[in-house]
C-alpha cells in the first residue's frame, strides 16, 4: 500500500514539474513575442530605418517630375507606414494634366507615384501660336505651341466645359473615315456645333443623334454641296 502511495505521489510531483516547465515556456515565449512586436513597431513606425527617402514619378510627360513631387508633398523622413497615400493622391490629382494617380509604398524607403495623364481630344486656339488641349470630359489641361497629330482645332470658350465635352463627344463618335476629314470645329454654344471639312461646312447642331447625323452627312457629301445642315437629321439641307 505504501509503495502505491509513493508511486502516486511521484507521479503527481512529475506532473506538477511538467506543468511548471510548460508554464515557464509559455511565459518565455510570450515575453519574446511581446519583445519582437515592440521591436517591429519601433522599426516600422518610429525609427527612420523605413522612412521616406525618395519619391519616384512614373508615367508623366506633360506634368514635370518636379511639379508632381511638389504637389504630392510627401514628408521626407516620415516612416513609410504613416504616409497617407489617399491624401497624396488627391493632391497630385489637382494637377491639370493628371487624370489618375496611384500612390504606392515601395519598401524600404520609396513612395512611387504612377501617373496617368489626360489625352487631348481637341485643341482650342489661343492667339496664333498656342493651343489649349482639352480632354474628352471637356477639361483643359495643357497649353502647347503645336497641336498633336490628329487633334482638331476647336473655336469655343474654355469657360464652357459642356460645349467642349459635347464637341469631344461628337468627334469621338464619328466614323473614322468622316473623322479624318474634319480639320476644324466651331462651337459658340451647345446647339451650334459646326464641322469644317475640305470644301464644305457641316452644321451639326447639338451632340445628340451623332450616328444618324454621320450617316446623313456621308450621304450628302456625295452631292458636292458646300454647306450641309444635319442639325435636324430627319430634315437635312444643303447649299
C-alpha positions as CSV (number, residue, x, y, z in Angstrom):
1,X,0.0,0.0,0.0
2,X,2.8,2.3,1.0
3,X,4.5,1.7,-2.4
4,X,1.4,2.6,-4.3
5,X,1.1,5.9,-2.4
6,X,4.7,6.7,-3.1
7,X,4.2,6.0,-6.8
8,X,1.1,8.2,-6.9
9,X,3.0,11.0,-5.1
10,X,5.9,10.7,-7.5
11,X,3.6,10.8,-10.5
12,X,1.8,13.9,-9.1
13,X,5.2,15.6,-8.5
14,X,6.3,14.8,-12.0
15,X,3.1,16.3,-13.4
16,X,3.5,19.4,-11.4
17,X,7.0,19.8,-12.6
18,X,5.9,19.4,-16.2
19,X,3.2,21.9,-15.7
20,X,5.6,24.4,-14.3
21,X,8.0,23.8,-17.1
22,X,5.2,24.3,-19.7
23,X,4.1,27.4,-18.0
24,X,7.6,28.8,-17.9
25,X,8.0,28.1,-21.6
26,X,4.7,29.8,-22.4
27,X,5.7,32.8,-20.4
28,X,9.1,32.9,-22.1
29,X,7.5,32.7,-25.5
30,X,5.0,35.4,-24.6
31,X,7.8,37.7,-23.4
32,X,9.8,37.0,-26.7
33,X,6.6,37.6,-28.8
34,X,6.0,41.0,-27.0
35,X,9.6,42.0,-27.4
36,X,9.5,41.1,-31.1
37,X,6.2,43.1,-31.5
38,X,7.7,46.1,-29.7
39,X,10.9,45.9,-31.8
40,X,8.9,45.6,-35.0
41,X,6.7,48.5,-34.1
42,X,9.7,50.6,-33.3
43,X,11.4,49.6,-36.6
44,X,8.4,50.3,-38.8
45,X,6.5,53.1,-37.1
46,X,9.1,55.1,-35.1
47,X,12.7,54.7,-36.4
48,X,14.0,56.2,-39.6
49,X,15.2,52.9,-41.0
50,X,12.0,52.5,-43.0
51,X,11.4,56.2,-43.5
52,X,10.7,58.1,-46.8
53,X,14.0,58.9,-48.6
54,X,12.8,59.1,-52.2
55,X,9.7,59.9,-54.3
56,X,9.6,58.3,-57.7
57,X,7.3,59.6,-60.5
58,X,6.2,57.3,-63.4
59,X,4.0,57.8,-66.4
60,X,4.3,61.6,-66.6
61,X,5.0,63.6,-69.8
62,X,3.1,66.9,-69.6
63,X,3.4,67.3,-65.9
64,X,7.1,67.7,-64.9
65,X,8.5,65.4,-62.2
66,X,9.3,68.4,-60.0
67,X,5.6,69.6,-60.3
68,X,4.3,66.2,-59.4
69,X,6.6,65.8,-56.4
70,X,5.8,69.3,-55.2
71,X,2.1,68.6,-55.5
72,X,2.4,65.3,-53.7
73,X,4.1,67.0,-50.7
74,X,5.3,63.6,-49.2
75,X,7.1,64.4,-45.9
76,X,10.7,63.2,-46.3
77,X,11.9,61.3,-43.2
78,X,8.4,60.2,-42.2
79,X,8.1,56.5,-41.5
80,X,6.7,54.9,-44.7
81,X,3.8,53.3,-42.8
82,X,2.4,56.7,-41.9
83,X,2.3,58.1,-45.4
84,X,-1.4,58.9,-46.2
85,X,-1.5,57.6,-49.8
86,X,-5.1,58.8,-50.3
87,X,-4.2,62.4,-49.4
88,X,-1.0,62.3,-51.5
89,X,-3.0,61.0,-54.5
90,X,-5.7,63.7,-54.0
91,X,-3.1,66.4,-54.1
92,X,-1.4,65.1,-57.2
93,X,-4.8,64.7,-58.9
94,X,-5.3,68.5,-58.7
95,X,-2.6,69.0,-61.4
96,X,-4.5,69.8,-64.6
97,X,-2.7,67.2,-66.7
98,X,-3.3,64.3,-64.3
99,X,-6.3,62.1,-64.9
100,X,-5.5,59.4,-62.4
101,X,-2.7,58.6,-60.0
102,X,-1.8,55.6,-58.0
103,X,0.3,56.1,-54.8
104,X,2.4,53.1,-53.7
105,X,4.7,52.4,-50.7
106,X,7.8,50.7,-52.1
107,X,9.7,49.4,-49.1
108,X,12.1,50.2,-47.6
109,X,12.3,53.9,-48.4
110,X,10.3,54.9,-51.5
111,X,6.9,56.4,-52.4
112,X,6.0,55.8,-56.0
113,X,3.5,57.9,-57.9
114,X,2.1,56.2,-61.0
115,X,0.5,59.0,-63.1
116,X,-2.0,58.6,-65.9
117,X,-2.3,61.9,-67.8
118,X,-5.2,63.2,-69.8
119,X,-5.3,62.7,-73.5
120,X,-6.1,65.5,-75.9
121,X,-9.4,65.2,-77.7
122,X,-9.3,68.7,-79.2
123,X,-7.3,71.9,-79.0
124,X,-8.6,75.5,-78.5
125,X,-6.6,78.1,-80.3
126,X,-5.0,80.8,-78.0
127,X,-3.9,83.5,-80.4
128,X,-1.9,82.5,-83.4
129,X,0.8,80.5,-81.8
130,X,-0.7,78.4,-79.0
131,X,-3.4,75.8,-78.3
132,X,-5.0,74.7,-75.0
133,X,-5.5,70.9,-75.0
134,X,-8.9,69.6,-73.8
135,X,-9.8,66.0,-72.9
136,X,-13.0,64.0,-73.6
137,X,-14.5,65.4,-70.4
138,X,-14.1,69.0,-71.5
139,X,-11.2,69.6,-69.1
140,X,-8.5,72.0,-70.3
141,X,-5.2,70.7,-69.1
142,X,-2.2,72.0,-71.0
143,X,-1.1,74.7,-73.5
144,X,1.2,73.8,-76.4
145,X,2.7,75.6,-79.4
146,X,1.5,73.0,-81.9
147,X,-1.3,70.5,-81.9
148,X,-0.5,66.8,-81.5
149,X,-1.2,64.8,-84.7
150,X,-4.8,64.0,-85.2
151,X,-6.1,66.6,-82.7
152,X,-8.6,69.1,-84.2
153,X,-8.6,72.8,-83.5
154,X,-11.9,73.9,-82.0
155,X,-13.0,77.5,-81.6
156,X,-15.0,77.6,-78.4
157,X,-14.9,79.1,-75.0
158,X,-12.7,77.4,-72.5
159,X,-15.1,78.5,-69.8
160,X,-17.9,76.4,-71.2
161,X,-17.0,72.8,-70.3
162,X,-20.3,71.4,-71.5
163,X,-19.7,72.7,-75.0
164,X,-16.1,71.3,-75.0
165,X,-17.4,68.0,-73.8
166,X,-20.1,67.9,-76.4
167,X,-17.6,68.6,-79.2
168,X,-15.3,65.9,-77.9
169,X,-18.3,63.5,-77.9
170,X,-19.1,64.3,-81.5
171,X,-15.6,63.9,-82.7
172,X,-15.0,60.6,-80.8
173,X,-18.3,59.2,-82.2
174,X,-17.7,60.0,-85.9
175,X,-16.8,57.1,-88.2
176,X,-13.1,57.0,-88.8
177,X,-13.3,58.0,-92.5
178,X,-15.5,61.0,-91.7
179,X,-13.5,62.0,-88.6
180,X,-10.3,62.0,-90.8
181,X,-11.8,64.8,-93.0
182,X,-12.7,67.1,-90.1
183,X,-10.0,69.8,-90.0
184,X,-11.7,72.4,-87.7
185,X,-14.7,72.9,-85.5
186,X,-16.6,76.0,-84.2
187,X,-19.0,75.8,-81.3
188,X,-20.3,79.1,-80.0
189,X,-22.9,77.1,-78.0
190,X,-24.1,73.6,-77.2
191,X,-26.5,73.6,-80.2
192,X,-24.2,75.4,-82.6
193,X,-21.5,72.9,-83.4
194,X,-20.2,73.3,-87.0
195,X,-17.6,70.9,-88.6
196,X,-15.3,72.1,-91.3
197,X,-14.3,69.6,-93.9
198,X,-12.3,70.3,-97.1
199,X,-14.6,72.5,-99.2
200,X,-17.7,72.0,-97.0
201,X,-19.1,73.2,-93.7
202,X,-21.5,70.9,-91.8
203,X,-23.9,72.5,-89.3
204,X,-24.1,69.7,-86.8
205,X,-26.2,71.4,-84.1
206,X,-26.1,69.6,-80.8
207,X,-24.2,66.4,-79.8
208,X,-27.4,64.3,-80.0
209,X,-28.1,61.8,-82.8
210,X,-24.5,61.7,-83.8
211,X,-24.7,58.3,-85.5
212,X,-27.7,59.3,-87.7
213,X,-26.1,62.7,-88.4
214,X,-22.9,61.0,-89.5
215,X,-24.8,58.7,-91.9
216,X,-26.7,61.6,-93.4
217,X,-23.6,63.7,-93.8
218,X,-21.7,60.9,-95.6
219,X,-24.6,60.5,-98.0
220,X,-24.8,64.3,-98.7
221,X,-21.1,64.7,-99.2
222,X,-21.6,62.9,-102.5
223,X,-23.7,65.8,-103.7
224,X,-20.7,68.1,-103.8
225,X,-22.6,70.6,-101.6
226,X,-20.5,73.4,-99.9
227,X,-22.8,73.6,-96.9
228,X,-24.7,70.8,-95.2
229,X,-27.1,71.1,-92.3
230,X,-27.8,68.0,-90.3
231,X,-28.9,69.7,-87.1
232,X,-32.3,68.1,-87.7
233,X,-31.1,64.8,-89.4
234,X,-34.6,63.8,-90.5
235,X,-34.8,67.1,-92.5
236,X,-31.2,67.9,-93.7
237,X,-30.5,70.7,-96.1
238,X,-27.6,71.5,-98.4
239,X,-26.4,74.6,-100.2
